[in-house]
Amino acid sequence: TVVAPASAVQYANPRPTPRTPIVAGSHQQLFLDPANKYHLSWTKSDTLQEATFTVSVRTRGWVGFGISPNGGMINSDIVIGWVDAESGGVYFHDRFAHGETLPVIDESQDWRLESGAENGTHTTLVFSRPYKTCDDHDRDILDGVMRIIWAYGDEDPVDKNQIQIHHLSKRGSKSLRLLMDATVADAELEPDVETWDILAKNSRVPDKETTYFCTLHKAPVGRKRHIVKYEAIVQPGNEQHVHHMVLFRCQHPDPRKLEKFLSQQDHECIPGLNNMPPDLLNCRAFYIIWTVGGGPFSFPKEAGLQFGSNNPSDVNALYYMLEIHYDNKYGVKNVVDNSGIRLYLTKTLRKYDADNYVMGSAEDYRIEIGRASCRERV
């Protein structure tokens, strides 16, 4: 058990910030919940190989934070802490969840409490941990998308073994890139750059855990352009539901058959489940991919991603399919979404055409590279 003395610092209420991560140097921050009550910020140090987290939550009770294998509680690496209302002492424990019950206190306390405080509305905890700890009950902090879980309660626990169960609205999960580097300043864009927003068409997200929706789109221009930058447009309020987006090019033997899909709203589109119109199976050439935690992407100043074609017979160059993977773990009803991807196009062609290279197979696109030992990095 870590019990810290009351801090003289009283943390102010966090300023409202977007739920998309803000990157400033190695510092990032966002609200994890739709109600803007659970605020997370963090910094990383590749030199020290550790990350420091600050959670500020609108509660005077306990606060939980963890790293999960899949967004659920089982097998998650969790910390739970609170500030005692009477003594001002900070209680903080590194725990592991074997099931959907109170996580057990870990024998090796690898999460380190830095400070904690409470004011009239918020509880704030600052804690840090090495990227790797070599503890079987800790999850490595990796350079990739990770599933973060969070929860809080309204009251201080009676003791470390009796913690109030959290309400459904006071828990959740989020996919984040904890070790994402600071964004590089955009390269200067050509003066003639125009944008094309490829958006979902009022997609009604079902109240089930996972859905893939696809919509077909036709380019506003046919002549060759270069894409010099792209970025995600996530509808405000739907951040918890939009998991990733893929833009595909179409390679249909008779592109005219795609026209009828332009006026249609959306289709479920998981290949292999026979729920996708056969014509759209010809639109599976990877073009642009965005996933949670990704920011705007600018191509090097010497290259651009080829868009359109100067060949009048290349009609396929006009058609693109947007696939969005939606998460709705808690079965939220009446979710309507218009998220998508914004392309930045220029007629001033750059020196090189950029393109994609995909490795793997249609059955399993993953490539296993093996597991490094605890102290090694792959």
Secondary structure, DSSP 8 states (H G I E B T S, - for coil): -EEE---S----------SS-EEETTEEEEESSTTS-EEEEEEEETTTTEEEEEEEES-SS-EEEEEESSSSSTTEEEEEEEE-TTT--EEEEEEEESSSS--EE-SS--SEEEEEEE-SS-EEEEEEEES----TTS----SSEEEEEEEE-SS--SBTTB-----GGGEEEEEEETT-----------TT-EEEEEE--SEEE-SSSEEEEEEEEE-S--S-EEEEEEEEE--TT-TTTEEEEEEEE---SSGGGGGGGTTS--EE--TTTT-S-GGGGG--EEEEEEETT---EE--TTEEEEES-S-TT-GGGGEEEEEEEEE-TT--SSEEE--EEEEEEESS--SEEE-----S-SS----------TT---
